[in-house]
Amino acid sequence: MRTLHKQTKAFTMIELVFVIIVLGILAALALPRLDRDIRQEAADNILSAIRYTQHLALNDNKTDPFNPNWQQELWTIRFQTDGFFYTISSNTNHENNVNKDETAIDPINGRYIYSNDAIIDADESPDIFLADKYGVNSVEFKVGGADTTEHIAFDHLGRPYKSGIYSLVDLYAGYMTADCNITVQFNNAIDDIVITIEKETGHAYIIGQETL
């Protein structure tokens, strides 16, 4: 009586070597994409933060005719010059610096969009730390070609205001009459990102991706 043996199939050594070579080629092709991916992630992060600041302003009208300093409470996104992190806040106590309880909450992780140093605390959103996540080492603002402080605020109509919002006496002294270009630089070979915030409308977009 014949005994039937079940035949099993396995890769030969040549086939395994071939698979390893193919995986190596695919990995080599993917490496040049890493820089572009990091750059795009950073761009998406910053652009989303700017739009979120405007969204908060649209939903939280700070206009108060009985308070001459109400404009200081406009929702504002502020970047560290060295690009370590950004904060989104409303200066409700009208002091020169905002406190943690005056800042926005990250809707993704429920943590504060705030820091006062480059250390990520447990209740601070890790997404705001641009240097740590993406290697950003500089964020520069220019409004109408002139350097300005790295603050942009929005009013309840979504209109943008430039630097000095915490010390303004006349609200419209800070009203942007020219587009703001934000240049983000990295500490490696990644190309700069340039984000434009349009005057009057506050529409924000990445240069080269104007339709997004």
KADARA-V475149 format. One record per backbone hydrogen bond with DSSP energy under -0.5 kcal/mol. CO is the residue of the C=O (numbers start at 1). NH is the residue of the N-H. Records with the same first field share a line. If there is no record, write none. Layout:
CO=NH  NH
//
This chain:
2=4
4=6
12=16
13=17
14=18
15=19
16=20
17=21
18=22
19=23
20=24
21=25
22=26
23=27
24=28
25=29
26=30
27=31
28=32
30=33
31=34
32=36
33=37
34=38
35=39
36=40
37=41
38=42
39=43
40=44
41=45
42=46
43=47
44=48
45=49
46=50
47=51
48=52
49=53
50=54
51=55
52=56
53=57
54=58
55=59
57=60
60=62
64=67
67=70
69=72
70=73
71=74
72=91
75=154
76=78  89
77=152
78=87
80=83
81=139
84=131
85=80
87=78
88=104
89=76
90=92
91=94
99=102
100=103
102=90
104=113
106=110
111=106
112=114  125
113=88
119=121
121=124
123=112
125=128
126=129
128=86  130
129=133
130=134  135  136
131=135
135=187
138=185
140=183
141=148
142=144  181
143=146
146=143
148=141
149=151
150=79
152=77
153=161
154=75
155=158
159=155
160=176
161=153
164=167  168
169=171
170=173
171=174
172=175
174=162
176=200
179=144
180=182  197
181=142  183
182=184  195
183=140  185
184=193
185=137  138
193=184
194=207
195=182
196=198  205
197=180
198=202
199=201
203=198
205=196
206=209
209=212
//
